[in-house]
Amino acid sequence: MNKATEAPDSGRVCPLDYRYTPAALALPPATAADTLYVVGGLYGNPFALKEVEKLLEDENAQCIFNGDFNWFNCSDRDFVSLNETVLKHDCIRGNVETELARRPFGGGCGCGYPASVSDNVVDWSNSIIARLNTTASNHQLLQADLQVLPVSKRYQVGDSTVQVIHGDCRSLAGWSLSRENLSNPDTGTIKDIAACNAQIIACTHTCEPIATTLKSAVTGTQKDIAVINNGAAGMPNFSHDLFGMVTRISTRAAPTATVYGTELDGVYIDAIALRYDQNAFLQWFLEHWPAGTPAYQSYFTRLSNGAKTTLTDARGIGFT
Ligand SMILES: [Fe+2]
């Protein structure tokens, strides 16, 4: 894909078919779970996936991949292997899966990047999806599986309803549950969160972790609401250390140390570090995306040195 063949504003706009309403999210029945791992933004990292499988086995837990599990897995072998493993679990679509399944290919990543993200990042992102789309088009059965994935799923953990989404309460690729916005949420965002009729909202998409509690006095709901965005399962999230991160929601306290967490009405909500084999991952990444490629330009610094976010940035109200 080059500039001449990209749709106008590719990567900047949320396609119309990404949209839904908070009330629609609240409709489907909830699936019961004792311990649920929410794995957002695996980004095609097979080493992180291996660690997720270990976590699930250790706790005999349920899991949902809440989108963007594809990204760096551009070889046929990695594309098939990762999707065949992930699709055995509960999954919802992220913008990446939605665009990989779209026919004809729309030419953009569907990230809906805000103005604060540079044009270079948007261009690199569109180039990555174009490369991945070439691979996906060799695997039409997997594309069909991705196409029929839902955009949200609800669980019942203890007395709490958990709303799992990719972006925000109105769009698959919405940014209103970003760290920036949740630090001081606007009235519309608070209203949307309340309208989901859930006590916990788990999301990802923005690739930057944030966890916070909105008090019932603010939301006008009967109970406080926790919102937790895991950042990325398959990429480093912080400046001080290199690990992916997933969300754990359970009636039982986490068996190992958490990055941060809270307890709300008897349900534990934690950010859990996913320590994948960093050296093996970087070697694998460089084999597929060497210097000069769009993924290298956009992500290599973060993958090898960490993100800019600090723990203080990510740990919001009620999380310790
Ligand atoms: Fe996304």
Residues whose N, C-alpha, C, O or C-beta is under 5 A from the ligand:
A	BS01	LIG	D68 G94 N95 H205
